[in-house]
Amino acid sequence: MSMLSEPILTPEQCENIIASYGTKAKLAGINAGKNVKIRRAQAYGVSEEKDPQLYEQIIPHVLRTNDSIWEYHLAGFDNIQILKYTRGSHYDWHMDLGSGKHLSRKLSFIVGLSPSDSYEGGEVVFKPGPEEKGFKIERGQMILFPSFILHKVMPVTTGKRFVLVGWMRGLTPFQ
């Protein structure tokens, strides 16, 4: 279902990413942030051109893990985003597949940037079948999972939760 990694980023790298992009995050969500019942969070997209080192730290790990577990045929990626969750922020049940440009997503990843003891709530919960499984992501740790897996982010009740998210695409949708 999903793969939880050892830390792939150091605490210093996580702090630098938050310092560089955390204040640039703006309200994001379904219908440009208008449907906060489904998603309430702030996001900022970081292109490969803007921060090639970030992509060099993350994408090779995703590719190696894919090769050893799923063997999906991958053909590229969407921009990595930094997400900021504050008190009341959440993302209800969803899949990372969709229509249009999201149709060919194969793998999704989440990398924790905040120390897990700096906020309460904010667990990622997966529902690959009848059972739910929740994780609190540690700083620098990555969760990698197929984009068709149903998941949500529980509401943050105190503190700030920063994560990176991204998606690997294939040439075609799942068939």
N, C-alpha and C positions, 0 to 999 in steps of 0.2 A: 504494500500500500504506500507507505512513505518511508523515507530514509532520513534519520536524524544523524547529523555528522558531529565529529569532534569540532572544536572551534576552527574556523578557517580564517578568521580575522582576529588580530590581537586587540586587547582593550584600547590601546593607543590608536589603532586604526579606526575602531568604532567611534571613539571620541572625535577624531579628526573628521570623519564623515558627518557626524551630527553637527559639528561646528561649521562645516562647509555648507551644508544643505538644509539643516533642520529649520532654520528661520525662514527659508524660502518656501516651505510647504504651505499650500493654500487649501481651502475647503475642496474636497473631492467627493465623488460619489456618483450614484446612479442619477442620470439626467442632470449632470453638472452640479451635483451636490444638493439638488432640490428634494430628493427622497431620503431624508435622514432617518426614516424608520428602518430602512434596509442598510444604509451605510452612513456613518458619521466618522470622518477621519480627514486628515490633511495630507496632501501628497505633493511631491515635486519630482519631476522626471529628470534623470541624469543620463544624457546620451553618452555613447562610447567616445565620441569626439571630444566631449567636455571633460571626461575623466577616464582615459584609457587604462590607467593603472587599476581602477576599481574593477573593470571588466576582466583584466588580466588576473586579478585575485579570485574572481568568482567563477567565470565561465569554464575554465579548464577543469575545475572541481566538478561542476555539473556534468560536463561531457564524460569525464572518467566514471562517474557514478552511473550515468546512463548506460555506458558501454558494459559495465559489470552487472547491472540489474535488469534494465528494461530493453536495451538495444533498439530504442526508437530511432528512426531515421530523422535526424534533426538538420535543419537548413538555415537556422538563424535565430535571432532573439529580438524581443521587444526591448525598449529602453527600461533600464532598471529605475525603480522609483524608491524614494525614501518616504515612508509613511510615519506620521506622528499621530499617536492616540493619546488624548488627554481624558480627564474625567468625563464619563458619558460616551466616549467614542467607542465604536463597535463596527462590526460588519456581519450582517445576518447570513444565514445559509445561502451558499452560492457555489457555482463551479466557475473555473477560469476560462472555460470554453464559451463561445458565443457565436454570434453571427458576424459577418463581414470580416474585418481584420483579425478577429479573435477565433475564427473558425479552425485555424490550423495549429493552435497551441497544443503542445504535447506534454511539456513538463512545467511545473511551477516551483518557485523556491521562495523561501522566507529566511532572511538572515537577521538574527537579533542584534541590535546595536546597544540597547540599554541594559544595565545590570538588572537581572530579574528581580532583585530585591528593591529596586527603585520605583516600582509601581505595583499595584494590586489589580487583579482581574487581568484581562487581556490574553487569556489562554487561547490558543488555536485548537479548535475541536474539529476532528474529522469524523465523517460518517460513511465509510466505504460499504457498509451493509447495515444490519439491524443494530449493531453496537456502535456507540460513540467512543472516541479516544481523544483525550485532551493533552496538550503539551504547553508548558511555559518555556519559551525559548530562552536559553542562556545567551549571554553576550558573546558574539562571534560565531555562534552555532547556526548551522543551516538545516532547515527541513526542506527536503526535495520530494515532490510527489506528482503523480500524473494529474494533468489539468482537469480531468473529468471527475475527480474525487470531490464529493460534496464536503464543504468545510465552512467554518465561521470563526470570527474573532469575538470572544466574550467582551462585554463592556469593561472598560478600565474604570476602576472605582477611585483610585488615588494615584498620583504621580504622573509621569510621562513615559510612554512606551514608543521607542523609535525602532523601526525595522526597515530593511531593504526587501523589496519584492521584485520578482522578474519572471519571465516566461520564455521558454524555448519553443520555437516553431518548427513544424515540418513543412514539406512542400505541399502536402495534401492533408485534409482532415483525417481523423480516425475513421477507419472503415470496417 
